[in-house]
Amino acid sequence: MPDSRYSDLDRPPLSEAALNRALVRPGSLWTGVTVVDSTGSTNADLARAVAEGAPEGTVLVAEAQEAGRGRLGRVWVAPPRSGLTFSILLRPRVPLAAQGWLSLLYGVAAASAVRRLAEVDVRLKWPNDLLIGERKLAGVLAERVDDAVVIGMGMNVTLRPGELPVETATSLEIEKAACTDRDPLLRAVLREIESHYRDWTAAMGDAEASGLRSAYLAANATVGRQVRVELPGEQSVTGLATGIDRFGHLQVEAEGERYTLSVGDVVHVRAID
């Protein structure tokens, strides 16, 4: 039964019913969790759902994703049920200028949940990649769709060394994490997102007042490092990452100049040895 959801007992399927019982309650941010065996892209599916009036708090999880994308349109694939691949739909009622913090908020929440549950030291590479050491555990992609924001994550959970998409990646199993059960990991990440999102929206998107900026800096692995930032048009900036401004932009000092780089401008951040 090669196509059975139970063909790999080390990678059991997620239970949609159990996730909804745990997460969808009166007053909760989460309004519905759908688990599908396979799809092209959870972000693309939720983007289409926005036009159909899908409510805030809609969550879509895919056991396998055939056309997953990272930043710059990079392809992201993994064996079925070896990771957490899911997207959420938010409709934030905060000033548009503040909404660049949403993908950073997502990264902070995910890193916090994984550190607590899996007992591994997860850090954030600006803007929102989850790292263990210098290896990538997860990536986050946020997209604006009309008045909504769709944010997706791909996290490597039980991938083995030969299954990693690139040599610079890692997984919770490879890192000998205390938890590699996707169900509690997903619940923990979504609950952390809800907590940070409620604080941030209550502060009308003010990352300082909500504590989001300080939480992000505490988890960040980029500020204080020498970095190379690749920019559109095959340009790049190499210098010292000095901080994160109030809009979530990265500040870099290079050759006596200070650059302020938005999420949309930065292609990749790489530490310089």
N, C-alpha and C positions, 0 to 999 in steps of 0.2 A: 504494500500500500504506500508507494512513494509519495502520493499526493495527500495522504492523511495528515490532519493537523496533529495527530499523535504519533507520527512516524519517528520523531526524535524525542524520546522521553526526557532528555535533558533540557528540552525547550518546549514546555507545555504551552498551550494556547491561553490567551487571556479570556476571562469570562466577562462578557458585556453586562450580564445581569448583576454580577457581584460588584462590578465597578459602579453601576448606577445606584445600587442599594447603598454603597458606601459614600458616594459623592453627591448625589442629587437629592437634596433635602430642602425643605422650606427655608428660605433665606440664604441658601447657598448661591455662590456665583455660578456654579455648574448646573446647566439646565438639561443636559443630556449627553451621554457617552455612547458613541457607536464604534463597534469594533468590526472591521472587515478583514477578510482573509488576504486580499490583495487589492492594490489600486495603483494608478500611475503616480499620483502625488496627493498627499493629504492636504497640502496647502492649496493646490489647484481645485480640489473638490470643495473645500470650504469657501474658496473665492466664488465659486459658482453658487454656493448656498446663500451667500450674502444677498445676491440679487433676488433670491426666492424668499427673503425675509427671515432667514434663520436667526434665532435669538442670540444675544450675548450669552457666553458660557457654553456654547456648543463645542463638543470635543470629538474629534475623529481620530481613531487609532487604526493603523494598518499593520497586520502581521508581516506583510511583505510589501515593499514599495518598488515599483518597476521604473519609475521616472523621477526619483527623488532628486532635488536640486539643493545645492548649497549656494553660498555667495558666488557671484560671477558666473552663475549657470553651471557650476561644476556638478557632475553626476555623482550621486551618492546611492550605493546599493549595498545590501547585506543579505545573508541567508535568512529565510523565513524564521520568525520568532527568536532571532538572535539579538535583537535590540529593541529599543523603544522608539517607534516612529509615530509621531502624533502631532496634530495641529489643534489650535484653539481659536475661537472667534471672539473678539472683544469689540465693544462699541463704546470707547471711552468718552466721557463728557468732560474733557479737560481741554485747555487751549492747544491748538494744533502744534504750536512751537514746542510744547512740552512732550509731545508724543514720541519723539525720538528716544526717550528713555524706556519705552516699552520693551524693546528687545533686550536692553541691559537689565531691566527688572526681571525678565524671564530667566536670563542667565544667572542672576543672583539667587533667585528662588531655586533653580535646579541645582546649582552648586551646593547651596545650603542643605537641601534635602539629601543629596547623595553623600555629602560629608557625614551627615548625622546617621544615615541608615547603613551605608556601605563602609563607613569608617576608613575612607581614603581621603588624602589631602587634595581636594579639587580646587583649582584656581581658574580665574577668568583671564583669557587673553582678549584685549580690547578688539571688537566691542563685546562679543558674547560667546566665544569658543570656550568650552570646558576642557581644561588640561589637567593631566596628572604628570607632574614633572614637566617635560617639554612635549609630551605626546598628547594628541587630541583624543578626548573621550566622546565629545558631543559637539554638534554645531546647531546654531539657531538661525532661522531665516524669517524675517518679518516683512509683510507686504500690506500696503494700504489698498483697500478695495472699497470705493465710495466712502461712506462714513465709518467704515469698520476697519479693523486691523486683524489680519490673520497671521499667527505666529506658529511656526513649526519647529520641531526638534527631532534630530536623529541621534540617539545615544547608543553606543556599543556596549552591550551587556555581556553576552556569553560568546562573543566572537573569539575564535582561536587564532593563534599567530598566522597560520596559513590563509585565514579568511579576511584578514584586515585589508581594507581597500587601498591603503598606502602604508609605507613603512613608518611614517611619522604618527600613525594612529595607535590607539590602545583600546582595551576593553576592561570592564570591571572584573571579568574572570581572569584575564591576564595579570591584573594588578592584585589578585587574591583578595578581593573585596569581601567584607563580612556578609553582604547580601547581594545575590545575583538573581533574586526572584523579581520578575518584572512587575507583578501586581502591586506589592507594597511600594516599590520604587515609583511607579506611576502615581499611585495615590499620594505619596509624600510630595512629589514634585507639584502636583496640582493643588494640594493644600497650601504649600508654600507660595505658589503663584497667587492664590486667592488672598492670602494674608497681606503680601506686599502690595497687591493691586488695590485692595480696599484702603490701605493707608495712603497710597499715592493718589488715588482719586479723591479721597477725603481732603487732601491738601491741594486739590485742583492741579495736580501734576507738578507740584513744587518738590523736586527731588531732595532739596536740602531740608525742608520742613518735615517731610515724610520719613526722613532717615534713609532714603534709598541711596543717595550719593555716598554717604559714609559707609553703608553696607557694601556698596559696589567697590569702593576703594579698599576696604578691608579684605575683600576676596580677590582683588586684582593682581595679576602677575606682570603687567606691562609697565605701569608707572614706576619710574626709577630705573628703568632698563634702557640700554642702548637698543634702538630698533631701526629697522628699515621698513618704511611704509611705501608700498607701491601704489601709484596713483593712475587714474585713467590717462590714456594717451602715452603709455609707456614711460611716464615720469616716475620719479621716486624721491623720497626724502629720507635721509639717514641722520639720526641724531638721538638725543636723549628725550624719552617720554617723561614729561614733567608733571602732568596732571590731567584731570578731567574737568571741563568747565560745566556751568550750570545747565547746559543743554545736552550733556553727555558726550561732547566732542573731545577728541584726544588732542592734547597740547604737546608739541614737539619742538625742542630747540635744536637747530642745526645751522652751523656756520654763522653764528651770531644773529640768526633770524628765529622768530617764533612763529610756528605754523599751528593753526587750529583746524583740525580735520574732522569732518562730519562722517557719520556712518556711511553715507552714500559716496563719499569721496575716497575712502580708503579701501584698497583692494586686499591687502594682506599685511600683517604685522609679523615680523620675524626678528627674534633676538639675535644680536650680533655677538659672537664669541670673542 
